[in-house]
Amino acid sequence: MKPESSSALFAGPFALATLSAPDGPEFPALVTPDGQALDLRDVFGDDRLTTLDVLDRWETALPRLHALAAGTGGARTDVTDLRVHAPVAPRQVFQSGANYRQHVIDLHVAHRAPGDDRPESERREEAAELMDRRAAEDLPYVFIGLPTSITGPYDDVVLPAWAEQPDWELELAVVIGKPAYRVPAEDAPRYIAGYTIANDLTDRATVFRRDMPQIGTDWLRSKNAPGFTPIGPWIVPSESVADPDDLRVRLKLNGETMQDESTKDMIFKVARMVSYASQTARLLPGDLVLTGSPAGNGMRWGRLLRDGDVMEGTVTGLGVQRTRCVAEGAA
């Protein structure tokens, strides 16, 4: 699949991407909203330059990128003539769960305890109070993903033969712009280079260990198959995103809307998520912090992913990713 030509592929004057000619090597690119791509290897005079290298020098690169976006110099190529890859190869991926208020309330109501015959309205009110208390007093739920699970925004997603309940989870993803360690939430935005789209696929059947239920969740098995995390298409600089805590997250499955929620519904906002991850780990440029997925996953609809499904994900101002599911071994 390829990006569609559009008068505005994303918000702001430019975005970063990783592209290639049909049979050529990947290269970092500046892309303008009208879909023109400029090879940054030529600009920076480095044939081995990657998008991660640009993020490693983000503070000095950013003014240069602005100048390039505003100018007319350099050979530019229509992005529809190029292959769009995952915009960055991160060193670390931080994933999160149970971070959308309505989603968690729905789960709480759906999984009522045996003998709890209270009306749904009462149980929903109780769950809402729990979420408010959690936002004020508790901590985000963050775990580690593997960079090898990442694939491009238009690549096919292979559903492993062992995955019995593959599910979608569209998310806003933060891209780190400089090393961050033990950063307070109020300072966290200064460490964010930009934002992209992630679809953090999960095999629901393997989230919990059947052989050792007492050990809890198994995120390695359930989330980290090759290609289970499509990201991109673009990294949109943070300055072009007016309010990351007020963006629309939408996922369509074969044209039907399944997820449609604002990031306003997050229990822990973007800055808090970045700050929390940095309290334990040293965040590095290009690292991804996924911020959780809203209500509307396949388990909610009783309809999980299967061969031939097409997922289309959008987040306000960040573009569109479109991926087709292919069963392992299918032609």
HELIX and SHEET records of a PDB file:
HELIX    1   1 LEU A   40  PHE A   44  1                                   5    
HELIX    2   2 THR A   51  ASP A   56  1                                   6    
HELIX    3   3 TRP A   58  ALA A   70  1                                  13    
HELIX    4   4 VAL A   79  ASP A   81  5                                   3    
HELIX    5   5 ARG A  101  ALA A  110  1                                  10    
HELIX    6   6 GLU A  120  GLU A  137  1                                  18    
HELIX    7   7 PRO A  147  SER A  149  5                                   3    
HELIX    8   8 ALA A  185  TYR A  191  5                                   7    
HELIX    9   9 ARG A  204  THR A  206  5                                   3    
HELIX   10  10 PRO A  213  ILE A  215  5                                   3    
HELIX   11  11 TRP A  219  LYS A  223  1                                   5    
HELIX   12  12 SER A  238  SER A  240  5                                   3    
HELIX   13  13 THR A  263  ASP A  265  5                                   3    
HELIX   14  14 VAL A  270  THR A  280  1                                  11    
HELIX   15  15 GLY A  298  TRP A  301  1                                   4    
SHEET    1   A 5 ARG A  76  ASP A  78  0                                        
SHEET    2   A 5 GLN A  36  ASP A  39 -1                                        
SHEET    3   A 5 PHE A  27  VAL A  31 -1                                        
SHEET    4   A 5 ALA A  15  SER A  20 -1                                        
SHEET    5   A 5 ARG A  83  VAL A  84 -1                                        
SHEET    1   B 6 TYR A 141  GLY A 145  0                                        
SHEET    2   B 6 VAL A  93  GLY A  97 -1                                        
SHEET    3   B 6 LEU A 288  LEU A 290  1                                        
SHEET    4   B 6 LEU A 170  ILE A 176 -1                                        
SHEET    5   B 6 ILE A 192  ASN A 199 -1                                        
SHEET    6   B 6 VAL A 236  PRO A 237 -1                                        
SHEET    1   C 2 ILE A 150  THR A 151  0                                        
SHEET    2   C 2 THR A 229  PRO A 230  1                                        
SHEET    1   D 5 VAL A 157  LEU A 159  0                                        
SHEET    2   D 5 VAL A 320  ALA A 327  1                                        
SHEET    3   D 5 VAL A 310  VAL A 315 -1                                        
SHEET    4   D 5 ARG A 248  LEU A 253 -1                                        
SHEET    5   D 5 GLU A 256  SER A 262 -1                                        
SHEET    1   E 2 PRO A 166  ASP A 167  0                                        
SHEET    2   E 2 THR A 202  ASP A 203 -1                                        
END                                                                             
